Amino acid sequence: MKLKNPKKNNNMEMHRVTSSQLESIGWENDTLRVAFLSGSTYEYANVRNSLFQEMLNARKPSAVFNAKIKSHPSDYPFTKL
């Protein structure tokens, strides 16, 4: 499910991650921003800080993202920036 009115916070702190798919991730106010190596950036709503921290500390952050966020679009509405 896509968000109709995405948050446009260009000041969100982004953290580089070691991943085959993700370049960096950021979190603020239950919004996760994901910058992909492909150049696309998306924001996902309703993401708790604990899930962001799990991604940030994971050996494979893209595996956490795919299993817990991307595979549940009704729980985490998204938009492409």
Summary of the structure (lengths in Angstrom):
residues: 81
radius of gyration: 11.3
end to end distance: 14.7
largest distance: 32.7
contacts: 207
relative contact order: 0.24
helix: 23%
strand: 31%
